[in-house]
């Protein structure tokens, strides 16, 4: 191929690279905003089946949206008003108990660790190891640590501000879901619009039912944990039940991680006991099997029909790309890709 104007080709190529870099930089700059919008869209699609159910009961769209939003806000406000005071009280008790153990000399984890290391590793110079650790602690820049704590506090405040923004966007997207769908559908040629609308509705329904299903799993685990931990007299049952609820919202590893935290909390000296921790561990082992083979298939079967291997790969990939939100969104995204694969790609291949 003969190049007639090298300068023009080089200029166009440079301009294309520059625009590409500008686009990538803009996306990185707007990553937080895009994350808020994606989270709000995800939650609004989760509320859409509830709104549709109310509309089938002869309610107008605005009334169905209003009732749904008020119900969600009331549920969260009720949980906060009921749980937060208990959590604050029990965390205060936990701090006081640990302080009493340390000040009373009943619990000396450093001496226990030193004795254990001496018994398990007789060839190890334990005193030199502890001396090195003490020197390292003394060399720490506590000014930088204080700055880090301030940064953590700022991140927490930013998280609350982000949650408020996501709430506002969720309300807006929930109210305007039909108009947003129509705007997207108008971009498709009329000859293919009906098929595109059918696929779009299947995908959005899949995402909505997935959100409701995952929330249902969290509620079941949280309620059962609160009842069981209260029965076995575990420490801080309200705090641990909240942990069980929130970790159950994370696919695959959430229930296991939350259960591990709960069992370890039951081992705190003076608060729990090895017997309580063993009973809790047995309960969560049984519960995880029931959730995996009975509860989850029944709740999630209607939402997403994704093979187990695809679920694992999608959750790992989503978590690596977008963190917790990516892990949550990955499974319905995988279900959407499978819908397109089964209903678009395979039929086209069979026609050839």
C-alpha positions as a printed Julia matrix, in Angstrom:
352×3 Matrix{Float64}:
   0.0     0.0    0.0
   1.45    3.36  -1.02
   1.22    6.18   1.51
   0.55    9.44  -0.38
   0.71   11.79   2.58
   2.8    10.47   5.5
   2.28   13.63   7.52
  -1.51   13.31   7.36
  -1.37    9.63   8.32
   0.94   10.36  11.25
  -1.23   13.28  12.37
  -4.44   11.22  12.26
  -2.74    8.34  14.08
  -1.39   10.66  16.79
  -4.79   12.31  17.14
  -6.44    8.88  17.53
  -3.96    7.82  20.22
  -4.44   11.12  22.03
  -8.22   10.79  22.0
  -7.9     7.23  23.26
  -5.69    8.31  26.16
  -8.08   11.19  26.91
 -11.01    8.78  26.98
  -9.19    6.36  29.3
  -8.18    9.22  31.6
 -11.76   10.51  31.69
 -13.07    7.08  32.61
 -10.52    6.8   35.42
 -11.44   10.26  36.69
 -15.14    9.45  36.62
 -14.71    5.92  38.01
 -16.32    6.79  41.35
 -19.32    8.44  39.66
 -19.67    5.5   37.27
 -19.54    3.16  40.27
 -22.36    5.11  41.97
 -24.46    5.02  38.8
 -23.83    1.3   38.26
 -24.73    0.49  41.87
 -27.93    2.57  41.67
 -28.96    0.9   38.4
 -28.31   -2.52  39.92
 -30.44   -1.74  42.99
 -33.22   -0.13  40.94
 -33.47   -3.26  38.79
 -33.74   -5.22  42.03
 -36.7    -3.08  43.12
 -38.39   -3.18  39.71
 -40.02   -6.64  40.22
 -41.64   -5.33  43.42
 -42.95   -2.27  41.57
 -44.24   -4.48  38.75
 -46.01   -6.71  41.28
 -47.75   -3.68  42.8
 -48.72   -2.45  39.33
 -50.38   -5.8   38.64
 -52.51   -5.04  41.71
 -54.02   -2.08  39.79
 -51.82    0.58  41.38
 -50.51    3.42  39.2
 -46.78    3.49  38.54
 -46.1     6.49  40.76
 -47.95    4.93  43.71
 -46.15    1.59  43.28
 -42.76    3.36  43.2
 -43.66    5.51  46.22
 -44.79    2.51  48.26
 -41.68    0.51  47.33
 -39.28    3.33  48.18
 -41.05    4.11  51.46
 -41.05    0.41  52.4
 -37.29    0.14  51.72
 -36.53    3.3   53.68
 -38.76    2.2   56.54
 -37.1    -1.23  56.64
 -33.61    0.25  56.79
 -34.66    2.87  59.34
 -36.27    0.16  61.48
 -33.15   -2.0   61.3
 -30.95    0.94  62.22
 -33.16    2.05  65.11
 -33.43   -1.48  66.5
 -29.92   -2.77  65.87
 -27.58    0.23  66.21
 -28.27    0.85  69.95
 -27.76   -2.85  70.67
 -24.6    -2.96  68.58
 -23.18    0.14  70.3
 -23.97   -1.33  73.71
 -22.45   -4.71  72.91
 -19.33   -3.2   71.31
 -18.87   -1.12  74.47
 -19.18   -4.3   76.53
 -16.64   -6.01  74.28
 -14.12   -3.16  74.67
 -14.65   -3.09  78.45
 -14.22   -6.86  78.72
 -10.98   -6.83  76.73
  -9.71   -3.88  78.78
 -10.47   -5.7   82.04
  -8.7    -8.82  80.79
  -5.59   -6.85  79.87
  -5.5    -4.62  82.97
  -6.33   -7.48  85.34
  -3.47   -9.58  84.07
  -5.78  -12.47  83.29
  -4.97  -12.35  79.6
  -1.46  -11.77  78.41
  -1.44  -12.68  74.73
   2.24  -11.69  74.3
   3.42  -14.06  77.02
   1.15  -16.81  75.72
   2.53  -16.3   72.2
   6.11  -16.33  73.52
   5.51  -19.6   75.44
   3.81  -21.21  72.45
   6.62  -20.25  70.06
   9.23  -21.53  72.54
   7.44  -24.89  72.82
   6.72  -25.3   69.12
  10.02  -23.97  67.72
  12.79  -24.85  70.2
  15.51  -23.92  67.69
  14.1   -20.43  67.17
  15.62  -17.47  69.02
  12.3   -16.23  70.39
  13.8   -13.39  72.46
  15.6   -12.01  69.42
  12.39  -12.18  67.37
  10.45  -10.22  70.0
  13.29   -7.73  70.34
  13.23   -7.17  66.57
   9.45   -6.64  66.67
   9.79   -4.13  69.53
  12.46   -2.21  67.61
  10.26   -2.18  64.53
   7.32   -0.83  66.55
   9.55    1.84  68.07
  10.69    2.91  64.6
   7.16    3.47  63.32
   6.19    6.97  62.21
   3.19    7.62  64.44
   2.56   10.92  62.68
   2.0     9.0   59.46
  -0.2     6.53  61.33
  -2.28    9.43  62.66
  -2.57   10.79  59.14
  -3.66    7.34  58.0
  -6.36    7.27  60.69
  -7.59   10.68  59.54
  -7.65    9.36  55.98
  -9.66    6.35  57.15
 -12.13    8.68  58.88
 -12.41   10.71  55.69
 -13.0     7.53  53.7
 -15.8     6.53  56.1
 -17.46    9.93  55.7
 -17.02    9.66  51.95
 -18.66    6.23  52.08
 -21.71    7.68  53.85
 -21.89   10.48  51.27
 -21.6     7.91  48.49
 -24.36    5.82  50.05
 -26.63    8.89  50.12
 -25.87    9.62  46.46
 -26.6     6.0   45.54
 -29.9     6.2   47.44
 -30.98    9.32  45.53
 -29.98    7.79  42.19
 -31.75    4.54  43.05
 -34.98    6.41  43.75
 -34.67    8.29  40.47
 -33.83    5.2   38.4
 -36.63    3.19  40.03
 -39.15    5.9   39.18
 -37.93    6.28  35.6
 -37.09    2.68  34.69
 -39.73    2.4   31.92
 -38.64    5.65  30.25
 -34.97    4.62  30.45
 -35.79    1.28  28.84
 -37.78    2.97  26.07
 -34.9     5.35  25.38
 -32.49    2.42  25.02
 -34.92    0.41  22.89
 -35.34    3.34  20.47
 -31.67    3.06  19.57
 -32.28   -0.34  17.95
 -33.58   -0.55  14.36
 -37.33   -1.19  14.16
 -36.82   -4.51  12.38
 -34.88   -5.91  15.35
 -36.51   -3.93  18.14
 -39.08   -6.52  19.2
 -36.44   -9.22  19.66
 -34.15   -6.77  21.47
 -36.95   -5.76  23.84
 -37.64   -9.42  24.64
 -33.98  -10.06  25.49
 -33.72   -6.79  27.43
 -36.72   -7.67  29.59
 -35.31  -11.13  30.31
 -31.97   -9.65  31.34
 -33.45   -6.94  33.59
 -35.82   -9.45  35.18
 -32.87  -11.76  35.82
 -30.93   -8.98  37.56
 -33.96   -7.94  39.61
 -34.77  -11.42  40.82
 -31.09  -12.02  41.61
 -30.96   -8.95  43.88
 -34.14  -10.01  45.67
 -32.86  -13.58  46.0
 -29.5   -12.55  47.45
 -31.21  -10.2   49.9
 -33.54  -13.03  50.94
 -30.55  -15.28  51.65
 -29.04  -12.55  53.83
 -32.26  -12.05  55.79
 -32.65  -15.81  56.38
 -29.07  -16.16  57.61
 -29.3   -13.06  59.79
 -32.58  -14.04  61.46
 -31.57  -17.66  62.05
 -28.17  -16.53  63.38
 -29.8   -14.11  65.83
 -32.09  -16.86  67.16
 -29.43  -19.57  67.36
 -26.7   -17.37  68.87
 -29.12  -16.15  71.52
 -30.07  -19.74  72.39
 -26.46  -20.89  72.83
 -25.65  -17.71  74.78
 -23.0   -16.54  72.34
 -21.4   -13.14  72.97
 -22.98  -10.18  71.22
 -25.67  -12.05  69.23
 -27.07   -8.87  67.65
 -23.65   -7.81  66.33
 -22.91  -11.29  65.03
 -26.34  -11.56  63.38
 -25.71   -8.3   61.52
 -22.33   -9.67  60.41
 -24.04  -12.85  59.17
 -26.61  -10.8   57.22
 -24.15   -8.52  55.44
 -21.63  -11.22  54.62
 -24.4   -13.42  53.18
 -24.93  -10.75  50.52
 -21.49  -11.61  49.09
 -21.66  -14.54  46.66
 -19.67  -17.74  47.2
 -17.39  -16.82  50.12
 -19.64  -14.46  52.07
 -21.36  -16.98  54.32
 -18.1   -18.83  55.01
 -16.25  -15.62  55.89
 -19.03  -14.35  58.16
 -19.31  -17.74  59.88
 -15.56  -17.81  60.52
 -15.68  -14.36  62.13
 -18.6   -15.43  64.33
 -16.89  -18.64  65.48
 -13.66  -16.78  66.3
 -15.63  -14.2   68.28
 -17.1   -17.01  70.37
 -13.53  -17.95  71.37
 -12.77  -14.61  73.09
 -11.7   -15.44  76.69
 -14.18  -14.33  79.31
 -16.94  -13.79  76.76
 -17.32  -17.06  74.93
 -15.95  -20.55  75.35
 -14.53  -23.34  73.18
 -17.79  -25.24  73.65
 -19.85  -22.31  72.37
 -17.48  -21.86  69.42
 -17.66  -25.59  68.6
 -21.47  -25.56  68.68
 -21.52  -22.45  66.46
 -19.05  -24.05  64.04
 -21.18  -27.19  63.75
 -24.31  -25.11  63.21
 -22.76  -23.02  60.43
 -21.29  -26.08  58.73
 -24.78  -27.59  58.62
 -26.37  -24.28  57.61
 -23.92  -23.75  54.74
 -24.78  -27.18  53.36
 -28.52  -26.5   53.63
 -28.09  -23.05  52.05
 -25.99  -24.42  49.19
 -28.19  -27.41  48.33
 -31.71  -26.45  49.51
 -32.29  -22.73  50.18
 -30.14  -21.12  47.48
 -31.33  -23.34  44.58
 -34.97  -22.72  45.45
 -34.58  -18.95  45.84
 -32.08  -18.3   43.06
 -33.38  -20.87  40.58
 -35.89  -18.43  39.16
 -33.41  -15.58  39.01
 -30.35  -16.98  37.29
 -29.59  -20.34  35.72
 -25.81  -20.27  35.63
 -23.53  -23.35  35.87
 -21.45  -23.58  39.03
 -18.09  -23.18  37.27
 -19.32  -20.02  35.53
 -20.52  -18.64  38.88
 -17.08  -19.12  40.44
 -15.21  -17.61  37.48
 -17.61  -14.67  37.17
 -17.47  -13.85  40.88
 -13.65  -14.0   40.96
 -13.33  -11.86  37.82
 -15.89   -9.32  39.03
 -14.26   -9.08  42.44
 -10.84   -8.49  40.85
 -12.15   -5.74  38.57
 -14.61   -3.85  40.78
 -14.19   -5.27  44.27
 -17.32   -6.13  46.26
 -19.69   -4.53  43.75
 -18.07   -6.51  40.96
 -18.59   -9.76  42.85
 -22.25   -8.89  43.39
 -22.89   -7.84  39.79
 -20.82  -10.58  38.15
 -23.36  -13.39  38.46
 -26.35  -11.57  36.86
 -23.98  -10.28  34.17
 -22.9   -13.86  33.49
 -26.57  -14.88  33.35
 -27.24  -12.09  30.84
 -24.34  -13.23  28.66
 -25.7   -16.79  28.75
 -29.16  -15.56  27.73
 -27.66  -13.8   24.7
 -25.51  -16.84  23.91
 -28.41  -19.28  24.07
 -31.03  -17.17  22.33
 -28.95  -15.2   19.81
 -25.57  -16.77  19.07
 -26.6   -20.44  18.95
 -29.73  -19.89  16.77
 -27.65  -17.85  14.3
 -25.03  -20.58  14.14
 -27.71  -23.2   13.54
 -29.14  -21.19  10.64
 -25.85  -21.28   8.73
